[in-house]
């Protein structure tokens, strides 16, 4: 059995699964019958997973959202899309591997896709800049959005980033301006736009491809204006206070659904998407298909106003005289 990365709260599950695997090997290589014991332990493991994952803290969900084995955008693209053709470059400076953009189909439904890609393994992580786009990445996404508008293709975005890259070069090339232009573009796109937070939705780096008609989040994903560590560093002068900050920030899918910031929370396979990427991909696929079918006949004169109104409602407050 391959060693699997385990978060602290996952270790009891991993240890039990190792024991089950060992018993299966013994049972298969000898005449000792262990089927009943194996079935009992498997039932115990399922109950343990349900108990643990039904009571995760917000900080623990943030850890699951960042799990190194969690499926990334390319894992979903390869599973749910056909005829995918990736397009490169922003036609102004360079290509940015932290943003994947291209054309493809989801069950014969043509779409334009934009997505963050974190990278797996040291070399790929460096190549993808850990999923933190530079301005050229957002300008590439904007180019594809404009292409989608020109040809009447719906847009799907997969969000999974710690945030936009804060480096000197990125700032010199207009990081804030690139994000702002994307926000303006998305607010006026004359085609359906569906966003799905598959892991980590960090700050403006996530929002830059996320002004959508429908926003979905996996149950163990997070979406926030700043990371818990960043918030803790500012408020408590100690990044180690991230668990406390995560509780205060209400960054989980359930929190954001209650606040009306996302449309639906999508259930993950038991134990998280990293435990069954195929089932997670199927959930993404079915969710996107349902949303595409819902929005495809929506008239343009209501599509854009409703999208804009969706965001105007966020953060509304009312002053009451006392």
C-alpha positions as CSV (number, residue, x, y, z in Angstrom):
1,X,0.0,0.0,0.0
2,X,1.5,3.4,-1.0
3,X,2.1,5.9,1.7
4,X,-0.6,8.5,1.7
5,X,-0.2,12.0,3.0
6,X,-2.3,12.4,6.1
7,X,-3.5,15.4,8.0
8,X,-3.4,15.0,11.8
9,X,-7.1,14.3,12.1
10,X,-6.9,11.8,9.2
11,X,-4.2,9.6,10.9
12,X,-6.6,7.3,12.8
13,X,-8.4,6.6,9.5
14,X,-5.2,5.9,7.6
15,X,-3.9,3.6,10.4
16,X,-7.2,1.6,10.3
17,X,-7.1,1.4,6.5
18,X,-3.5,0.1,6.6
19,X,-4.6,-2.6,9.0
20,X,-7.5,-3.6,6.7
21,X,-5.1,-3.7,3.7
22,X,-2.6,-5.9,5.7
23,X,-5.4,-8.3,6.7
24,X,-6.5,-8.6,3.0
25,X,-3.0,-9.5,2.0
26,X,-2.8,-12.1,4.7
27,X,-6.2,-13.5,3.8
28,X,-5.3,-13.7,0.1
29,X,-1.9,-15.4,0.7
30,X,-3.0,-18.0,3.2
31,X,-5.9,-20.2,4.2
32,X,-6.8,-18.0,7.2
33,X,-10.3,-16.7,6.7
34,X,-10.5,-13.0,7.8
35,X,-13.5,-11.9,5.7
36,X,-15.7,-11.2,8.8
37,X,-13.0,-9.3,10.6
38,X,-12.2,-7.3,7.5
39,X,-15.9,-6.4,7.0
40,X,-16.1,-5.4,10.6
41,X,-13.1,-3.1,10.3
42,X,-14.3,-1.6,7.0
43,X,-17.6,-0.7,8.7
44,X,-15.7,0.8,11.5
45,X,-13.5,2.8,9.1
46,X,-16.6,4.2,7.3
47,X,-18.2,5.2,10.6
48,X,-14.9,6.8,11.7
49,X,-14.7,8.8,8.5
50,X,-18.3,10.0,8.8
51,X,-17.7,11.0,12.5
52,X,-14.5,12.9,11.7
53,X,-15.6,14.6,8.5
54,X,-19.0,15.6,9.8
55,X,-17.5,17.7,12.6
56,X,-14.5,19.4,11.0
57,X,-13.5,22.8,12.3
58,X,-13.2,25.6,9.8
59,X,-9.4,25.4,10.0
60,X,-9.5,21.7,9.4
61,X,-11.7,22.3,6.3
62,X,-9.0,24.8,5.1
63,X,-6.4,22.1,5.5
64,X,-8.5,19.6,3.4
65,X,-9.0,22.3,0.8
66,X,-5.2,22.5,0.5
67,X,-4.6,18.8,0.8
68,X,-1.6,17.9,-1.6
69,X,-3.5,14.9,-3.0
70,X,-6.7,16.9,-3.7
71,X,-7.6,16.9,-7.4
72,X,-6.6,20.1,-9.2
73,X,-8.2,21.7,-12.3
74,X,-6.3,19.5,-14.8
75,X,-7.5,16.4,-13.0
76,X,-11.1,17.6,-13.5
77,X,-10.5,18.7,-17.1
78,X,-9.1,15.3,-18.0
79,X,-12.1,13.6,-16.5
80,X,-15.1,15.7,-17.5
81,X,-14.1,17.4,-20.8
82,X,-13.7,16.2,-24.3
83,X,-12.0,17.8,-27.3
84,X,-10.2,20.2,-24.9
85,X,-7.8,22.6,-26.7
86,X,-5.7,24.8,-24.4
87,X,-4.9,28.3,-25.7
88,X,-1.9,30.2,-24.5
89,X,-0.7,33.8,-24.0
90,X,-2.2,37.1,-23.3
91,X,-1.0,38.7,-26.6
92,X,0.8,41.3,-24.6
93,X,3.5,39.8,-22.5
94,X,3.7,36.1,-22.0
95,X,1.8,32.9,-21.2
96,X,1.1,32.1,-17.5
97,X,0.9,28.4,-16.6
98,X,-0.9,29.2,-13.4
99,X,-4.0,29.9,-15.5
100,X,-5.3,27.2,-17.9
101,X,-7.7,28.5,-20.5
102,X,-9.2,26.8,-23.5
103,X,-12.1,25.4,-25.5
104,X,-13.8,22.0,-25.0
105,X,-17.0,20.2,-24.4
106,X,-18.8,18.8,-21.4
107,X,-21.1,16.1,-22.7
108,X,-21.4,17.7,-26.1
109,X,-22.0,21.1,-24.5
110,X,-19.4,23.5,-25.9
111,X,-17.8,25.7,-23.3
112,X,-14.9,28.0,-22.7
113,X,-12.9,27.1,-19.6
114,X,-10.6,29.2,-17.4
115,X,-9.0,27.6,-14.3
116,X,-6.3,27.9,-11.8
117,X,-3.7,25.1,-11.7
118,X,-1.5,24.7,-8.6
119,X,0.8,22.0,-9.9
120,X,1.8,18.6,-8.3
121,X,5.3,17.8,-7.4
122,X,8.1,20.3,-6.9
123,X,9.0,20.9,-10.5
124,X,5.4,21.4,-11.6
125,X,4.6,23.6,-8.6
126,X,7.4,25.9,-9.6
127,X,6.2,25.9,-13.2
128,X,2.6,26.7,-12.1
129,X,3.9,29.2,-9.5
130,X,1.9,27.3,-6.9
131,X,-1.4,28.4,-8.6
132,X,-0.7,32.1,-8.1
133,X,-1.3,33.9,-11.4
134,X,0.6,36.9,-12.7
135,X,-1.2,39.7,-14.6
136,X,-0.6,37.9,-17.9
137,X,-2.6,35.0,-16.6
138,X,-5.6,37.1,-15.9
139,X,-5.2,38.9,-19.2
140,X,-5.2,35.5,-20.9
141,X,-8.4,34.6,-19.1
142,X,-9.9,37.9,-20.2
143,X,-9.0,37.1,-23.8
144,X,-10.8,33.8,-23.6
145,X,-13.8,35.4,-22.0
146,X,-14.0,37.9,-24.8
147,X,-13.7,35.0,-27.3
148,X,-16.6,33.2,-25.5
149,X,-18.7,36.3,-25.8
150,X,-17.9,36.7,-29.5
151,X,-19.0,33.2,-30.3
152,X,-21.8,32.8,-27.8
153,X,-20.1,30.1,-25.7
154,X,-20.9,29.7,-21.9
155,X,-17.9,30.0,-19.6
156,X,-16.9,27.6,-16.8
157,X,-14.2,28.6,-14.3
158,X,-12.5,26.3,-11.8
159,X,-11.2,28.3,-8.8
160,X,-8.3,27.0,-6.8
161,X,-5.6,29.5,-5.8
162,X,-4.0,30.9,-2.7
163,X,-4.3,34.3,-4.4
164,X,-2.8,36.5,-7.1
165,X,1.0,36.5,-7.1
166,X,2.2,39.5,-5.0
167,X,5.7,39.7,-6.5
168,X,7.5,42.8,-7.7
169,X,7.3,41.9,-11.4
170,X,3.5,41.2,-11.1
171,X,2.9,44.6,-9.5
172,X,5.1,46.3,-12.1
173,X,3.0,44.7,-14.9
174,X,-0.3,45.8,-13.4
175,X,-1.6,43.0,-11.2
176,X,-4.4,45.1,-9.7
177,X,-5.4,46.6,-13.0
178,X,-5.6,43.1,-14.7
179,X,-7.9,41.9,-11.9
180,X,-10.0,45.0,-12.1
181,X,-10.4,44.7,-15.9
182,X,-11.5,41.1,-15.5
183,X,-14.1,42.1,-12.9
184,X,-15.5,44.7,-15.3
185,X,-15.5,42.2,-18.2
186,X,-17.3,39.4,-16.3
187,X,-20.0,41.8,-15.0
188,X,-21.0,42.5,-18.7
189,X,-20.4,39.2,-20.4
190,X,-23.4,38.3,-22.6
191,X,-23.1,34.5,-22.0
192,X,-23.7,32.2,-19.1
193,X,-20.9,32.1,-16.6
194,X,-20.5,29.3,-14.0
195,X,-17.8,29.2,-11.3
196,X,-16.9,26.2,-9.1
197,X,-14.6,26.5,-6.1
198,X,-12.8,23.2,-6.1
199,X,-10.3,23.9,-3.4
200,X,-8.9,27.2,-2.2
201,X,-10.5,30.5,-3.3
202,X,-8.0,33.2,-2.2
203,X,-8.8,36.9,-2.4
204,X,-8.9,38.8,-5.6
205,X,-6.9,36.1,-7.3
206,X,-10.0,33.9,-7.1
207,X,-12.5,36.6,-7.7
208,X,-10.7,37.6,-11.0
209,X,-12.3,34.5,-12.7
210,X,-15.3,34.2,-10.4
211,X,-18.0,36.9,-11.2
212,X,-20.5,34.3,-12.3
213,X,-24.2,33.7,-12.7
214,X,-23.9,30.5,-10.6
215,X,-21.2,29.9,-7.9
216,X,-20.7,26.4,-6.5
217,X,-18.3,25.2,-3.8
218,X,-17.2,21.8,-2.7
219,X,-18.1,21.2,0.9
220,X,-14.4,21.1,1.9
221,X,-13.4,24.2,-0.1
222,X,-12.8,27.7,1.2
223,X,-13.3,31.2,-0.2
224,X,-12.0,34.3,1.6
225,X,-10.6,37.8,1.1
226,X,-7.4,36.7,2.8
227,X,-5.9,33.5,4.1
228,X,-6.4,32.6,7.8
229,X,-2.6,32.9,8.3
230,X,-2.6,36.4,6.7
231,X,-5.6,37.4,8.8
232,X,-4.0,36.1,12.0
233,X,-0.7,37.9,11.2
234,X,-2.6,41.2,10.9
235,X,-5.1,40.9,13.8
236,X,-3.2,38.8,16.3
237,X,0.4,39.5,15.2
238,X,0.8,35.7,15.0
239,X,0.3,33.4,12.0
240,X,0.0,30.5,14.4
241,X,-3.4,31.9,15.4
242,X,-4.7,30.8,12.0
243,X,-7.3,28.4,13.4
244,X,-8.8,31.2,15.5
245,X,-8.9,33.5,12.5
246,X,-10.5,30.8,10.3
247,X,-13.3,30.5,12.9
248,X,-13.9,34.3,12.9
249,X,-13.7,34.7,9.1
250,X,-16.3,32.1,8.3
251,X,-14.5,30.9,5.2
252,X,-16.2,27.5,4.6
253,X,-18.7,26.6,1.9
254,X,-21.4,26.2,4.5
255,X,-20.7,29.6,6.0
256,X,-20.8,31.3,2.6
257,X,-24.0,29.6,1.5
258,X,-25.7,30.8,4.6
259,X,-24.5,34.3,3.9
260,X,-25.8,34.1,0.3
261,X,-22.4,34.4,-1.3
262,X,-22.6,31.0,-3.1
263,X,-25.5,29.3,-4.7
264,X,-25.0,25.7,-3.7
265,X,-22.6,23.5,-1.6
266,X,-21.7,20.3,-3.5
267,X,-21.1,17.2,-1.4
268,X,-17.7,15.5,-1.7
269,X,-16.9,11.8,-1.5
270,X,-16.6,10.5,2.0
271,X,-13.3,11.6,3.4
272,X,-12.8,14.4,0.9
273,X,-12.3,14.7,-2.9
274,X,-8.7,13.5,-2.6
275,X,-10.0,10.0,-1.5
276,X,-12.1,9.5,-4.7
277,X,-11.1,11.9,-7.5
278,X,-13.4,10.1,-10.0
279,X,-16.5,10.5,-7.8
280,X,-15.5,14.2,-7.2
281,X,-15.2,14.8,-11.0
282,X,-18.6,13.2,-11.6
283,X,-20.1,15.6,-9.0
284,X,-18.4,18.6,-10.8
285,X,-19.6,17.3,-14.2
286,X,-23.3,16.8,-13.1
287,X,-23.4,20.2,-11.4
288,X,-22.0,22.0,-14.4
289,X,-24.4,20.2,-16.8
290,X,-27.4,21.1,-14.7
291,X,-26.3,24.8,-14.5
292,X,-25.5,25.0,-18.2
293,X,-28.9,23.6,-19.1
294,X,-30.6,26.0,-16.7
295,X,-28.9,29.0,-18.1
296,X,-28.7,28.3,-21.8
297,X,-32.1,29.7,-22.6
298,X,-32.0,32.7,-20.2
299,X,-32.6,35.9,-22.2
300,X,-29.7,38.4,-22.4
301,X,-31.8,41.2,-21.1
302,X,-32.2,39.3,-17.8
303,X,-28.8,37.5,-17.6
304,X,-26.6,40.5,-17.2
305,X,-28.8,42.5,-14.8
306,X,-29.4,39.4,-12.6
307,X,-25.6,38.7,-12.4
308,X,-24.9,42.3,-11.5
309,X,-27.7,42.4,-8.9
310,X,-26.3,39.2,-7.4
311,X,-23.1,41.1,-6.5
312,X,-24.8,44.3,-5.6
313,X,-26.6,42.4,-2.8
314,X,-23.4,41.2,-1.2
315,X,-22.4,43.3,1.8
316,X,-25.6,45.3,1.9
317,X,-26.3,47.0,5.2
318,X,-29.0,49.2,6.6
319,X,-28.6,52.0,9.0
320,X,-31.3,52.1,11.7
321,X,-32.0,55.2,13.8
322,X,-32.2,54.5,17.5
